[in-house]
């Protein structure tokens, strides 16, 4: 559900941008094509292959996990627009 919340509520342009990461210790450079896809969505999908309680993520602004063998717990994201006072 955490990944779902991030995907919908915090998926700003920066999370989909290409990011150049320079490791100052090793001198290596890495290009990350979408922080969202690489570290949130892909990671969540890999975890989902190893567990049976992850019922649904990245669909319709909601995430679902199995509560028991009959019921799921669902969290739906509702964006809030903040306005300056």
Jmol script that loads the backbone (N, CA, C; Angstrom):
load data "model"
ATOM      1  N   UNK A   1       0.824  -1.196   0.000  1.00  0.00           N
ATOM      2  CA  UNK A   1       0.000   0.000   0.000  1.00  0.00           C
ATOM      3  C   UNK A   1       0.863   1.252   0.000  1.00  0.00           C
ATOM      4  N   UNK A   2       2.029   1.168   0.653  1.00  0.00           N
ATOM      5  CA  UNK A   2       2.931   2.316   0.664  1.00  0.00           C
ATOM      6  C   UNK A   2       3.347   2.665  -0.757  1.00  0.00           C
ATOM      7  N   UNK A   3       3.696   1.659  -1.531  1.00  0.00           N
ATOM      8  CA  UNK A   3       4.090   1.911  -2.920  1.00  0.00           C
ATOM      9  C   UNK A   3       2.958   2.529  -3.708  1.00  0.00           C
ATOM     10  N   UNK A   4       1.734   2.089  -3.475  1.00  0.00           N
ATOM     11  CA  UNK A   4       0.586   2.657  -4.172  1.00  0.00           C
ATOM     12  C   UNK A   4       0.405   4.118  -3.804  1.00  0.00           C
ATOM     13  N   UNK A   5       0.538   4.423  -2.532  1.00  0.00           N
ATOM     14  CA  UNK A   5       0.403   5.804  -2.092  1.00  0.00           C
ATOM     15  C   UNK A   5       1.443   6.679  -2.765  1.00  0.00           C
ATOM     16  N   UNK A   6       2.664   6.223  -2.802  1.00  0.00           N
ATOM     17  CA  UNK A   6       3.714   6.980  -3.469  1.00  0.00           C
ATOM     18  C   UNK A   6       3.412   7.141  -4.949  1.00  0.00           C
ATOM     19  N   UNK A   7       2.928   6.089  -5.568  1.00  0.00           N
ATOM     20  CA  UNK A   7       2.723   6.134  -7.012  1.00  0.00           C
ATOM     21  C   UNK A   7       1.695   7.176  -7.403  1.00  0.00           C
ATOM     22  N   UNK A   8       0.649   7.331  -6.631  1.00  0.00           N
ATOM     23  CA  UNK A   8      -0.409   8.252  -6.988  1.00  0.00           C
ATOM     24  C   UNK A   8      -0.217   9.641  -6.401  1.00  0.00           C
ATOM     25  N   UNK A   9       0.165   9.716  -5.138  1.00  0.00           N
ATOM     26  CA  UNK A   9       0.202  11.002  -4.456  1.00  0.00           C
ATOM     27  C   UNK A   9       1.498  11.773  -4.715  1.00  0.00           C
ATOM     28  N   UNK A  10       2.595  11.091  -4.839  1.00  0.00           N
ATOM     29  CA  UNK A  10       3.893  11.762  -4.936  1.00  0.00           C
ATOM     30  C   UNK A  10       4.559  11.581  -6.291  1.00  0.00           C
ATOM     31  N   UNK A  11       3.833  11.168  -7.287  1.00  0.00           N
ATOM     32  CA  UNK A  11       4.440  10.901  -8.596  1.00  0.00           C
ATOM     33  C   UNK A  11       4.532  12.193  -9.408  1.00  0.00           C
ATOM     34  N   UNK A  12       5.415  13.064  -8.970  1.00  0.00           N
ATOM     35  CA  UNK A  12       5.641  14.314  -9.669  1.00  0.00           C
ATOM     36  C   UNK A  12       6.607  14.080 -10.833  1.00  0.00           C
ATOM     37  N   UNK A  13       6.836  15.089 -11.617  1.00  0.00           N
ATOM     38  CA  UNK A  13       7.713  14.952 -12.783  1.00  0.00           C
ATOM     39  C   UNK A  13       9.091  14.419 -12.418  1.00  0.00           C
ATOM     40  N   UNK A  14       9.610  14.793 -11.252  1.00  0.00           N
ATOM     41  CA  UNK A  14      10.951  14.347 -10.879  1.00  0.00           C
ATOM     42  C   UNK A  14      11.028  12.830 -10.760  1.00  0.00           C
ATOM     43  N   UNK A  15       9.937  12.184 -10.352  1.00  0.00           N
ATOM     44  CA  UNK A  15       9.953  10.732 -10.207  1.00  0.00           C
ATOM     45  C   UNK A  15       9.951  10.021 -11.552  1.00  0.00           C
ATOM     46  N   UNK A  16       9.572  10.702 -12.627  1.00  0.00           N
ATOM     47  CA  UNK A  16       9.585  10.101 -13.955  1.00  0.00           C
ATOM     48  C   UNK A  16      10.749  10.599 -14.807  1.00  0.00           C
ATOM     49  N   UNK A  17      11.530  11.510 -14.300  1.00  0.00           N
ATOM     50  CA  UNK A  17      12.637  12.084 -15.068  1.00  0.00           C
ATOM     51  C   UNK A  17      13.825  11.135 -15.129  1.00  0.00           C
ATOM     52  N   UNK A  18      14.695  11.399 -16.072  1.00  0.00           N
ATOM     53  CA  UNK A  18      15.986  10.707 -16.089  1.00  0.00           C
ATOM     54  C   UNK A  18      16.899  11.447 -15.120  1.00  0.00           C
ATOM     55  N   UNK A  19      17.540  10.688 -14.243  1.00  0.00           N
ATOM     56  CA  UNK A  19      18.408  11.266 -13.225  1.00  0.00           C
ATOM     57  C   UNK A  19      19.819  10.750 -13.437  1.00  0.00           C
ATOM     58  N   UNK A  20      20.769  11.659 -13.421  1.00  0.00           N
ATOM     59  CA  UNK A  20      22.177  11.264 -13.507  1.00  0.00           C
ATOM     60  C   UNK A  20      22.724  11.244 -12.089  1.00  0.00           C
ATOM     61  N   UNK A  21      23.237  10.089 -11.679  1.00  0.00           N
ATOM     62  CA  UNK A  21      23.802   9.929 -10.344  1.00  0.00           C
ATOM     63  C   UNK A  21      25.299   9.677 -10.465  1.00  0.00           C
ATOM     64  N   UNK A  22      26.088  10.571  -9.885  1.00  0.00           N
ATOM     65  CA  UNK A  22      27.541  10.427  -9.874  1.00  0.00           C
ATOM     66  C   UNK A  22      27.977   9.961  -8.493  1.00  0.00           C
ATOM     67  N   UNK A  23      28.531   8.751  -8.414  1.00  0.00           N
ATOM     68  CA  UNK A  23      29.026   8.207  -7.148  1.00  0.00           C
ATOM     69  C   UNK A  23      30.416   8.791  -6.905  1.00  0.00           C
ATOM     70  N   UNK A  24      30.529   9.654  -5.919  1.00  0.00           N
ATOM     71  CA  UNK A  24      31.790  10.343  -5.656  1.00  0.00           C
ATOM     72  C   UNK A  24      32.866   9.404  -5.127  1.00  0.00           C
ATOM     73  N   UNK A  25      32.479   8.307  -4.503  1.00  0.00           N
ATOM     74  CA  UNK A  25      33.463   7.356  -3.979  1.00  0.00           C
ATOM     75  C   UNK A  25      34.068   6.497  -5.078  1.00  0.00           C
ATOM     76  N   UNK A  26      33.236   6.014  -5.999  1.00  0.00           N
ATOM     77  CA  UNK A  26      33.737   5.111  -7.044  1.00  0.00           C
ATOM     78  C   UNK A  26      34.032   5.823  -8.354  1.00  0.00           C
ATOM     79  N   UNK A  27      33.478   7.014  -8.524  1.00  0.00           N
ATOM     80  CA  UNK A  27      33.651   7.743  -9.768  1.00  0.00           C
ATOM     81  C   UNK A  27      32.716   7.256 -10.868  1.00  0.00           C
ATOM     82  N   UNK A  28      31.856   6.297 -10.565  1.00  0.00           N
ATOM     83  CA  UNK A  28      30.934   5.763 -11.562  1.00  0.00           C
ATOM     84  C   UNK A  28      29.711   6.666 -11.709  1.00  0.00           C
ATOM     85  N   UNK A  29      29.162   6.684 -12.907  1.00  0.00           N
ATOM     86  CA  UNK A  29      27.959   7.444 -13.206  1.00  0.00           C
ATOM     87  C   UNK A  29      26.855   6.475 -13.597  1.00  0.00           C
ATOM     88  N   UNK A  30      25.664   6.730 -13.079  1.00  0.00           N
ATOM     89  CA  UNK A  30      24.508   5.898 -13.398  1.00  0.00           C
ATOM     90  C   UNK A  30      23.379   6.802 -13.870  1.00  0.00           C
ATOM     91  N   UNK A  31      22.708   6.402 -14.938  1.00  0.00           N
ATOM     92  CA  UNK A  31      21.524   7.107 -15.413  1.00  0.00           C
ATOM     93  C   UNK A  31      20.314   6.292 -14.964  1.00  0.00           C
ATOM     94  N   UNK A  32      19.459   6.906 -14.169  1.00  0.00           N
ATOM     95  CA  UNK A  32      18.255   6.244 -13.674  1.00  0.00           C
ATOM     96  C   UNK A  32      17.089   6.769 -14.498  1.00  0.00           C
ATOM     97  N   UNK A  33      16.459   5.890 -15.258  1.00  0.00           N
ATOM     98  CA  UNK A  33      15.333   6.273 -16.095  1.00  0.00           C
ATOM     99  C   UNK A  33      14.053   6.036 -15.306  1.00  0.00           C
ATOM    100  N   UNK A  34      13.597   7.054 -14.593  1.00  0.00           N
ATOM    101  CA  UNK A  34      12.383   7.040 -13.774  1.00  0.00           C
ATOM    102  C   UNK A  34      12.626   6.395 -12.414  1.00  0.00           C
ATOM    103  N   UNK A  35      12.767   7.238 -11.412  1.00  0.00           N
ATOM    104  CA  UNK A  35      12.893   6.758 -10.032  1.00  0.00           C
ATOM    105  C   UNK A  35      11.649   5.962  -9.660  1.00  0.00           C
ATOM    106  N   UNK A  36      10.490   6.424 -10.109  1.00  0.00           N
ATOM    107  CA  UNK A  36       9.239   5.726  -9.810  1.00  0.00           C
ATOM    108  C   UNK A  36       9.268   4.291 -10.341  1.00  0.00           C
ATOM    109  N   UNK A  37       9.550   4.151 -11.620  1.00  0.00           N
ATOM    110  CA  UNK A  37       9.518   2.818 -12.233  1.00  0.00           C
ATOM    111  C   UNK A  37      10.627   1.922 -11.680  1.00  0.00           C
ATOM    112  N   UNK A  38      11.836   2.465 -11.525  1.00  0.00           N
ATOM    113  CA  UNK A  38      12.980   1.673 -11.104  1.00  0.00           C
ATOM    114  C   UNK A  38      12.920   1.245  -9.648  1.00  0.00           C
ATOM    115  N   UNK A  39      12.610   2.169  -8.765  1.00  0.00           N
ATOM    116  CA  UNK A  39      12.723   1.877  -7.332  1.00  0.00           C
ATOM    117  C   UNK A  39      11.397   1.642  -6.618  1.00  0.00           C
ATOM    118  N   UNK A  40      10.295   2.049  -7.209  1.00  0.00           N
ATOM    119  CA  UNK A  40       9.009   1.871  -6.527  1.00  0.00           C
ATOM    120  C   UNK A  40       8.194   0.780  -7.219  1.00  0.00           C
ATOM    121  N   UNK A  41       7.837   1.001  -8.465  1.00  0.00           N
ATOM    122  CA  UNK A  41       6.963   0.045  -9.155  1.00  0.00           C
ATOM    123  C   UNK A  41       7.649  -1.292  -9.382  1.00  0.00           C
ATOM    124  N   UNK A  42       8.840  -1.298  -9.978  1.00  0.00           N
ATOM    125  CA  UNK A  42       9.521  -2.563 -10.258  1.00  0.00           C
ATOM    126  C   UNK A  42       9.823  -3.338  -8.981  1.00  0.00           C
ATOM    127  N   UNK A  43      10.244  -2.638  -7.936  1.00  0.00           N
ATOM    128  CA  UNK A  43      10.547  -3.291  -6.669  1.00  0.00           C
ATOM    129  C   UNK A  43       9.290  -3.906  -6.064  1.00  0.00           C
ATOM    130  N   UNK A  44       8.192  -3.174  -6.094  1.00  0.00           N
ATOM    131  CA  UNK A  44       6.928  -3.684  -5.561  1.00  0.00           C
ATOM    132  C   UNK A  44       6.477  -4.922  -6.337  1.00  0.00           C
ATOM    133  N   UNK A  45       6.619  -4.899  -7.653  1.00  0.00           N
ATOM    134  CA  UNK A  45       6.226  -6.059  -8.458  1.00  0.00           C
ATOM    135  C   UNK A  45       7.108  -7.270  -8.158  1.00  0.00           C
ATOM    136  N   UNK A  46       8.398  -7.062  -7.917  1.00  0.00           N
ATOM    137  CA  UNK A  46       9.280  -8.171  -7.547  1.00  0.00           C
ATOM    138  C   UNK A  46       8.884  -8.765  -6.201  1.00  0.00           C
ATOM    139  N   UNK A  47       8.583  -7.908  -5.234  1.00  0.00           N
ATOM    140  CA  UNK A  47       8.137  -8.385  -3.920  1.00  0.00           C
ATOM    141  C   UNK A  47       6.827  -9.150  -4.069  1.00  0.00           C
ATOM    142  N   UNK A  48       5.937  -8.651  -4.905  1.00  0.00           N
ATOM    143  CA  UNK A  48       4.646  -9.300  -5.120  1.00  0.00           C
ATOM    144  C   UNK A  48       4.748 -10.711  -5.660  1.00  0.00           C
ATOM    145  N   UNK A  49       5.842 -11.034  -6.354  1.00  0.00           N
ATOM    146  CA  UNK A  49       6.051 -12.394  -6.867  1.00  0.00           C
ATOM    147  C   UNK A  49       6.417 -13.370  -5.752  1.00  0.00           C
ATOM    148  N   UNK A  50       6.884 -12.848  -4.618  1.00  0.00           N
ATOM    149  CA  UNK A  50       7.382 -13.697  -3.535  1.00  0.00           C
ATOM    150  C   UNK A  50       6.413 -13.828  -2.369  1.00  0.00           C
ATOM    151  N   UNK A  51       5.363 -13.031  -2.362  1.00  0.00           N
ATOM    152  CA  UNK A  51       4.398 -13.071  -1.256  1.00  0.00           C
ATOM    153  C   UNK A  51       2.998 -13.276  -1.812  1.00  0.00           C
ATOM    154  N   UNK A  52       2.113 -13.799  -0.996  1.00  0.00           N
ATOM    155  CA  UNK A  52       0.752 -14.046  -1.472  1.00  0.00           C
ATOM    156  C   UNK A  52      -0.272 -13.056  -0.920  1.00  0.00           C
ATOM    157  N   UNK A  53       0.141 -12.138  -0.061  1.00  0.00           N
ATOM    158  CA  UNK A  53      -0.818 -11.218   0.559  1.00  0.00           C
ATOM    159  C   UNK A  53      -0.928  -9.879  -0.161  1.00  0.00           C
ATOM    160  N   UNK A  54      -0.121  -9.645  -1.177  1.00  0.00           N
ATOM    161  CA  UNK A  54      -0.205  -8.412  -1.953  1.00  0.00           C
ATOM    162  C   UNK A  54      -1.262  -8.613  -3.035  1.00  0.00           C
ATOM    163  N   UNK A  55      -2.444  -8.065  -2.814  1.00  0.00           N
ATOM    164  CA  UNK A  55      -3.585  -8.350  -3.689  1.00  0.00           C
ATOM    165  C   UNK A  55      -3.632  -7.455  -4.926  1.00  0.00           C
ATOM    166  N   UNK A  56      -3.369  -6.152  -4.765  1.00  0.00           N
ATOM    167  CA  UNK A  56      -3.470  -5.238  -5.902  1.00  0.00           C
ATOM    168  C   UNK A  56      -2.684  -3.965  -5.610  1.00  0.00           C
ATOM    169  N   UNK A  57      -1.899  -3.526  -6.582  1.00  0.00           N
ATOM    170  CA  UNK A  57      -1.192  -2.248  -6.475  1.00  0.00           C
ATOM    171  C   UNK A  57      -1.194  -1.562  -7.833  1.00  0.00           C
ATOM    172  N   UNK A  58      -1.027  -0.253  -7.820  1.00  0.00           N
ATOM    173  CA  UNK A  58      -0.927   0.573  -9.023  1.00  0.00           C
ATOM    174  C   UNK A  58      -2.164   0.498  -9.913  1.00  0.00           C
ATOM    175  N   UNK A  59      -3.338   0.327  -9.306  1.00  0.00           N
ATOM    176  CA  UNK A  59      -4.590   0.309 -10.061  1.00  0.00           C
ATOM    177  C   UNK A  59      -5.591   1.233  -9.386  1.00  0.00           C
ATOM    178  N   UNK A  60      -6.179   2.120 -10.129  1.00  0.00           N
ATOM    179  CA  UNK A  60      -7.301   2.940  -9.676  1.00  0.00           C
ATOM    180  C   UNK A  60      -7.046   3.666  -8.351  1.00  0.00           C
ATOM    181  N   UNK A  61      -5.861   4.198  -8.167  1.00  0.00           N
ATOM    182  CA  UNK A  61      -5.524   4.979  -6.970  1.00  0.00           C
ATOM    183  C   UNK A  61      -5.718   4.227  -5.656  1.00  0.00           C
ATOM    184  N   UNK A  62      -5.626   2.901  -5.681  1.00  0.00           N
ATOM    185  CA  UNK A  62      -5.830   2.128  -4.457  1.00  0.00           C
ATOM    186  C   UNK A  62      -4.857   0.958  -4.414  1.00  0.00           C
ATOM    187  N   UNK A  63      -4.550   0.534  -3.205  1.00  0.00           N
ATOM    188  CA  UNK A  63      -3.725  -0.650  -3.004  1.00  0.00           C
ATOM    189  C   UNK A  63      -4.460  -1.588  -2.069  1.00  0.00           C
ATOM    190  N   UNK A  64      -4.319  -2.895  -2.280  1.00  0.00           N
ATOM    191  CA  UNK A  64      -5.014  -3.869  -1.444  1.00  0.00           C
ATOM    192  C   UNK A  64      -4.058  -4.958  -0.989  1.00  0.00           C
ATOM    193  N   UNK A  65      -4.168  -5.307   0.279  1.00  0.00           N
ATOM    194  CA  UNK A  65      -3.410  -6.430   0.832  1.00  0.00           C
ATOM    195  C   UNK A  65      -4.397  -7.384   1.503  1.00  0.00           C
ATOM    196  N   UNK A  66      -4.042  -8.669   1.514  1.00  0.00           N
ATOM    197  CA  UNK A  66      -4.929  -9.664   2.122  1.00  0.00           C
ATOM    198  C   UNK A  66      -4.931  -9.496   3.634  1.00  0.00           C
ATOM    199  N   UNK A  67      -6.119  -9.377   4.210  1.00  0.00           N
ATOM    200  CA  UNK A  67      -6.287  -9.323   5.656  1.00  0.00           C
ATOM    201  C   UNK A  67      -6.360 -10.749   6.205  1.00  0.00           C
ATOM    202  N   UNK A  68      -7.123 -11.571   5.502  1.00  0.00           N
ATOM    203  CA  UNK A  68      -7.197 -13.002   5.808  1.00  0.00           C
ATOM    204  C   UNK A  68      -7.577 -13.708   4.511  1.00  0.00           C
ATOM    205  N   UNK A  69      -7.992 -14.944   4.570  1.00  0.00           N
ATOM    206  CA  UNK A  69      -8.294 -15.661   3.327  1.00  0.00           C
ATOM    207  C   UNK A  69      -9.637 -15.272   2.708  1.00  0.00           C
ATOM    208  N   UNK A  70     -10.402 -14.392   3.360  1.00  0.00           N
ATOM    209  CA  UNK A  70     -11.677 -13.930   2.827  1.00  0.00           C
ATOM    210  C   UNK A  70     -11.713 -12.438   2.515  1.00  0.00           C
ATOM    211  N   UNK A  71     -10.919 -11.631   3.240  1.00  0.00           N
ATOM    212  CA  UNK A  71     -11.031 -10.179   3.140  1.00  0.00           C
ATOM    213  C   UNK A  71      -9.700  -9.520   2.791  1.00  0.00           C
ATOM    214  N   UNK A  72      -9.793  -8.438   2.040  1.00  0.00           N
ATOM    215  CA  UNK A  72      -8.637  -7.596   1.748  1.00  0.00           C
ATOM    216  C   UNK A  72      -8.812  -6.246   2.441  1.00  0.00           C
ATOM    217  N   UNK A  73      -7.712  -5.596   2.745  1.00  0.00           N
ATOM    218  CA  UNK A  73      -7.720  -4.231   3.266  1.00  0.00           C
ATOM    219  C   UNK A  73      -7.291  -3.330   2.112  1.00  0.00           C
ATOM    220  N   UNK A  74      -8.065  -2.295   1.870  1.00  0.00           N
ATOM    221  CA  UNK A  74      -7.806  -1.410   0.741  1.00  0.00           C
ATOM    222  C   UNK A  74      -7.550   0.004   1.247  1.00  0.00           C
ATOM    223  N   UNK A  75      -6.535   0.646   0.689  1.00  0.00           N
ATOM    224  CA  UNK A  75      -6.259   2.057   0.970  1.00  0.00           C
ATOM    225  C   UNK A  75      -6.380   2.810  -0.340  1.00  0.00           C
ATOM    226  N   UNK A  76      -7.204   3.834  -0.345  1.00  0.00           N
ATOM    227  CA  UNK A  76      -7.390   4.648  -1.541  1.00  0.00           C
ATOM    228  C   UNK A  76      -6.757   6.008  -1.312  1.00  0.00           C
ATOM    229  N   UNK A  77      -6.081   6.500  -2.317  1.00  0.00           N
ATOM    230  CA  UNK A  77      -5.412   7.793  -2.233  1.00  0.00           C
ATOM    231  C   UNK A  77      -6.360   8.881  -2.703  1.00  0.00           C
ATOM    232  N   UNK A  78      -6.429   9.913  -1.916  1.00  0.00           N
ATOM    233  CA  UNK A  78      -7.239  11.084  -2.283  1.00  0.00           C
ATOM    234  C   UNK A  78      -6.329  12.299  -2.238  1.00  0.00           C
ATOM    235  N   UNK A  79      -5.880  12.786  -3.410  1.00  0.00           N
ATOM    236  CA  UNK A  79      -4.979  13.933  -3.423  1.00  0.00           C
ATOM    237  C   UNK A  79      -5.599  15.159  -2.767  1.00  0.00           C
ATOM    238  N   UNK A  80      -4.781  15.911  -2.081  1.00  0.00           N
ATOM    239  CA  UNK A  80      -5.213  17.142  -1.451  1.00  0.00           C
ATOM    240  C   UNK A  80      -4.428  18.298  -2.031  1.00  0.00           C
ATOM    241  N   UNK A  81      -5.097  19.344  -2.395  1.00  0.00           N
ATOM    242  CA  UNK A  81      -4.427  20.540  -2.913  1.00  0.00           C
ATOM    243  C   UNK A  81      -4.261  21.515  -1.754  1.00  0.00           C
ATOM    244  N   UNK A  82      -3.030  21.841  -1.445  1.00  0.00           N
ATOM    245  CA  UNK A  82      -2.762  22.788  -0.372  1.00  0.00           C
ATOM    246  C   UNK A  82      -2.710  24.199  -0.923  1.00  0.00           C
ATOM    247  N   UNK A  83      -3.310  25.118  -0.205  1.00  0.00           N
ATOM    248  CA  UNK A  83      -3.299  26.510  -0.639  1.00  0.00           C
ATOM    249  C   UNK A  83      -2.603  27.346   0.413  1.00  0.00           C
ATOM    250  N   UNK A  84      -1.867  28.321  -0.046  1.00  0.00           N
ATOM    251  CA  UNK A  84      -1.189  29.229   0.885  1.00  0.00           C
ATOM    252  C   UNK A  84      -2.232  30.051   1.623  1.00  0.00           C
ATOM    253  N   UNK A  85      -1.960  30.357   2.913  1.00  0.00           N
ATOM    254  CA  UNK A  85      -2.932  31.162   3.704  1.00  0.00           C
ATOM    255  C   UNK A  85      -3.059  32.577   3.188  1.00  0.00           C
TER     256      UNK A  85
END
end "model"
wireframe off; spacefill off
backbone 0.3
color backbone group
